[in-house]
Amino acid sequence: MVGGITGFKNQVSVGGLPLKLSPEEVTLALAAGWAAASAVAAAAAAAPAAAPAGQGDSSSKTDSSSVAGSIQPTTLQPVQWSFPHTQQQRLRMAVFADLHSRGYFLTSGSKFGGDFLAYPGDPNLYHAQFVVRVLPLGQVLNPVLFKGLARGVHAARKHLLLASVVYNSGDGEGGDGCEEGRQQQQQQAELDCQAYGKAGSSGGGANVVYVTVAKEDGFGASK
C-alpha cells in the first residue's frame, strides 16, 4: 500500500496517488471482507445544443453551466476480480497471504530484484527486513544470477528470503494423472488464499516454506 495518508500534513513529500493497492492486497482484502470490487458507471447524459454563432461570453457561461447541470450521479456495479489466474500469480498470492498472516507489512520488491519487501512494522517507521523472492518448488537457479542477487540484497543490509509452496502429495500420481494432480493442487492453493487468507490453513493442502540466504555461509536454515 503506497500513497498519501489521510490527515498527514506533508502530503507533497509523500507523493503518488491517495491510495494504490497491489493485486495481492486487493485479493486479500476481498477474501477477508475488508473491501468490495465495484466499477463506477455514469449515467448517459444528453449533449447540450451548440450555441449559435456570434454570441459572446454570456453564451459560453450558459453552456458551461448547462453541461455541469447535465452530469448524472454515478453508480457502483459489482465486478468479478480475476486475480490470481496463473501459476506464478497463485504462488505470489500464497506467499503474500502467509507473510501477512505472520504480521509482516509487504510492498513491491522489484527495486531490489525480489517480489516483495517484508517489513517488521509500519514501512514509514521501519526498514525492510527481507527481500522475498518467490520461486516454484524445484526450480533450478543460475549460480551467477543468484550470487549477484544475494550480494545486492546484503549490500542493502537486508536478508534474502526464498519462498515457495509445497503441496501435500495426493493420490493418482504418475502418468496423465500427474499433470491433473498438479492442476488440482494449483486450484487448491488458490482456494486456500481466497477462503482462508493464507496457504496451508484448515488442511488446504498447501504450505509455504522459506529459506534464508546467509551472507557468507550460503543457505541458512529453513523456517
C-alpha positions as CSV (number, residue, x, y, z in Angstrom):
1,M,0.0,0.0,0.0
2,V,1.5,3.3,-1.1
3,G,0.3,6.9,-1.4
4,G,-0.9,9.7,0.8
5,I,-2.2,9.2,4.3
6,T,-5.4,10.9,5.4
7,G,-4.7,13.8,7.8
8,F,-1.0,13.7,7.2
9,K,0.3,17.3,6.8
10,N,3.2,16.7,4.4
11,Q,1.2,15.2,1.6
12,V,3.5,16.7,-1.0
13,S,6.5,14.8,0.3
14,V,4.6,11.5,0.2
15,G,3.6,11.9,-3.5
16,G,1.7,9.4,-5.6
17,L,-1.9,8.6,-5.6
18,P,-4.1,8.9,-2.5
19,L,-4.2,5.1,-2.3
20,K,-2.7,2.4,-4.6
21,L,-3.1,-1.3,-3.8
22,S,-1.2,-4.2,-5.3
23,P,-3.2,-7.1,-6.8
24,E,-2.3,-9.3,-3.8
25,E,-3.6,-6.6,-1.4
26,V,-6.8,-6.4,-3.3
27,T,-7.3,-10.2,-3.4
28,L,-6.6,-10.4,0.4
29,A,-8.9,-7.5,1.2
30,L,-11.7,-9.1,-0.9
31,A,-11.2,-12.6,0.7
32,A,-11.2,-11.1,4.2
33,G,-14.3,-9.0,3.5
34,W,-12.5,-5.7,4.0
35,A,-13.4,-4.4,0.6
36,A,-15.7,-5.0,-2.4
37,A,-14.8,-4.8,-6.1
38,S,-17.0,-2.4,-8.0
39,A,-16.9,-0.3,-11.2
40,V,-18.1,3.2,-11.5
41,A,-20.7,3.7,-14.1
42,A,-22.0,7.1,-15.0
43,A,-25.5,7.5,-16.5
44,A,-25.5,8.8,-20.1
45,A,-26.3,12.5,-20.3
46,A,-27.7,14.3,-23.4
47,A,-25.2,16.6,-25.0
48,P,-26.1,20.3,-24.9
49,A,-27.2,22.0,-28.0
50,A,-24.5,24.0,-29.9
51,A,-24.6,27.8,-29.3
52,P,-25.4,30.0,-32.3
53,A,-22.5,31.7,-33.9
54,G,-21.8,35.3,-32.9
55,Q,-22.8,35.1,-29.3
56,G,-20.4,36.4,-26.7
57,D,-19.1,35.2,-23.4
58,S,-22.5,35.0,-21.8
59,S,-23.4,32.1,-24.1
60,S,-20.2,30.3,-23.1
61,K,-21.0,30.7,-19.5
62,T,-24.5,29.4,-20.1
63,D,-23.2,26.4,-22.0
64,S,-20.7,25.6,-19.2
65,S,-23.5,25.7,-16.5
66,S,-25.8,23.5,-18.6
67,V,-23.0,20.9,-19.0
68,A,-22.3,20.9,-15.3
69,G,-26.0,20.5,-14.6
70,S,-26.4,17.6,-17.0
71,I,-23.9,15.4,-15.2
72,Q,-25.7,12.5,-13.6
73,P,-24.8,10.8,-10.3
74,T,-22.5,7.7,-10.7
75,T,-23.5,4.2,-9.6
76,L,-21.4,1.3,-8.5
77,Q,-21.6,-2.0,-10.3
78,P,-20.1,-5.2,-8.8
79,V,-17.3,-6.7,-10.9
80,Q,-15.6,-10.1,-10.8
81,W,-12.0,-9.9,-9.6
82,S,-9.9,-12.5,-11.6
83,F,-6.6,-12.3,-9.8
84,P,-4.8,-14.8,-9.4
85,H,-5.3,-16.8,-12.6
86,T,-1.8,-18.0,-13.4
87,Q,0.6,-20.4,-11.6
88,Q,3.1,-17.7,-10.7
89,Q,0.3,-15.3,-9.5
90,R,-1.0,-18.1,-7.3
91,L,2.4,-18.7,-5.8
92,R,2.9,-15.0,-5.1
93,M,-0.6,-14.7,-3.6
94,A,0.1,-17.7,-1.3
95,V,3.4,-16.2,-0.1
96,F,1.9,-12.8,0.3
97,A,-1.1,-14.1,2.4
98,D,1.1,-16.2,4.5
99,L,3.6,-13.4,5.4
100,H,0.7,-11.1,6.0
101,S,-0.7,-13.6,8.5
102,R,2.7,-13.6,10.3
103,G,2.4,-9.8,10.9
104,Y,4.7,-8.5,8.1
105,F,4.0,-5.4,6.0
106,L,4.6,-6.0,2.3
107,T,5.4,-3.8,-0.6
108,S,6.9,-4.3,-4.0
109,G,10.4,-5.7,-4.1
110,S,11.3,-5.1,-7.7
111,K,13.8,-2.3,-6.7
112,F,16.0,-5.0,-5.1
113,G,15.3,-7.8,-7.6
114,G,12.7,-9.6,-5.5
115,D,8.9,-10.0,-5.5
116,F,8.2,-8.4,-2.1
117,L,9.8,-6.3,0.6
118,A,8.8,-7.6,4.1
119,Y,8.8,-5.0,6.9
120,P,8.5,-6.0,10.6
121,G,6.3,-3.0,11.2
122,D,4.9,0.2,9.5
123,P,7.1,0.9,6.4
124,N,7.1,4.6,7.5
125,L,8.9,3.6,10.7
126,Y,10.9,0.5,9.8
127,H,13.4,-0.6,7.1
128,A,12.6,-3.7,5.2
129,Q,14.0,-6.8,6.8
130,F,13.6,-9.3,3.9
131,V,13.7,-9.2,0.2
132,V,11.3,-12.0,-0.7
133,R,11.8,-14.0,-4.0
134,V,9.0,-16.3,-4.9
135,L,10.1,-19.4,-6.8
136,P,8.4,-22.6,-7.9
137,L,9.5,-25.6,-5.9
138,G,12.3,-27.4,-7.6
139,Q,13.3,-24.6,-9.9
140,V,17.0,-24.6,-10.9
141,L,18.8,-21.4,-10.0
142,N,21.6,-19.9,-12.1
143,P,24.5,-19.6,-9.7
144,V,25.9,-16.4,-11.2
145,L,22.5,-14.6,-11.1
146,F,21.7,-16.0,-7.7
147,K,25.0,-14.8,-6.3
148,G,24.5,-11.3,-7.8
149,L,21.0,-11.1,-6.3
150,A,22.3,-12.2,-2.8
151,R,25.2,-9.7,-2.9
152,G,22.8,-6.8,-3.9
153,V,20.4,-7.7,-1.1
154,H,23.1,-8.0,1.5
155,A,24.7,-4.7,0.3
156,A,21.4,-3.0,1.1
157,R,21.5,-4.5,4.6
158,K,18.6,-6.8,4.1
159,H,18.2,-10.6,4.1
160,L,17.3,-12.6,1.1
161,L,14.3,-14.9,1.6
162,L,13.4,-17.6,-0.9
163,A,9.8,-18.6,-0.7
164,S,7.9,-21.5,-2.4
165,V,4.8,-23.5,-1.9
166,V,4.9,-27.2,-1.0
167,Y,1.7,-29.2,-1.8
168,N,0.7,-32.3,0.1
169,S,1.0,-35.3,-2.1
170,G,-2.2,-36.8,-3.3
171,D,-3.4,-40.0,-4.9
172,G,-3.1,-40.7,-8.6
173,E,0.5,-39.7,-9.2
174,G,2.3,-40.7,-12.3
175,G,1.3,-40.7,-16.0
176,D,-1.5,-38.5,-17.1
177,G,-2.7,-38.2,-13.5
178,C,0.5,-36.3,-12.6
179,E,-0.5,-33.3,-14.6
180,E,-4.0,-33.5,-13.5
181,G,-2.8,-33.6,-9.9
182,R,-0.7,-30.5,-10.3
183,Q,-3.6,-28.6,-11.7
184,Q,-5.8,-29.7,-8.8
185,Q,-3.0,-28.6,-6.4
186,Q,-2.8,-25.2,-8.0
187,Q,-6.5,-24.7,-7.8
188,Q,-6.5,-25.8,-4.2
189,A,-3.8,-23.3,-3.4
190,E,-5.9,-20.5,-4.9
191,L,-8.9,-21.6,-2.9
192,D,-6.7,-21.6,0.3
193,C,-5.8,-17.9,-0.4
194,Q,-9.3,-16.8,-1.2
195,A,-11.1,-18.7,1.5
196,Y,-8.7,-18.6,4.4
197,G,-6.3,-15.7,3.7
198,K,-3.2,-17.8,3.8
199,A,-1.8,-21.0,2.5
200,G,-1.8,-24.3,4.4
201,S,-4.7,-23.5,6.7
202,S,-7.6,-25.7,7.6
203,G,-6.0,-28.7,5.8
204,G,-6.0,-26.9,2.5
205,G,-3.1,-29.0,1.1
206,A,-0.5,-26.2,0.6
207,N,2.2,-24.9,2.9
208,V,4.6,-22.0,2.3
209,V,8.2,-22.7,3.1
210,Y,11.1,-20.2,3.4
211,V,14.9,-20.5,3.1
212,T,17.1,-17.6,4.2
213,V,20.3,-17.0,2.4
214,A,23.3,-16.0,4.7
215,K,25.9,-13.5,3.6
216,E,28.9,-15.9,3.8
217,D,27.6,-19.4,4.6
218,G,25.3,-19.8,1.6
219,F,21.9,-21.2,2.5
220,G,20.7,-20.6,6.0
221,A,18.3,-22.8,8.0
222,S,14.9,-23.1,6.5
223,K,12.0,-21.8,8.5
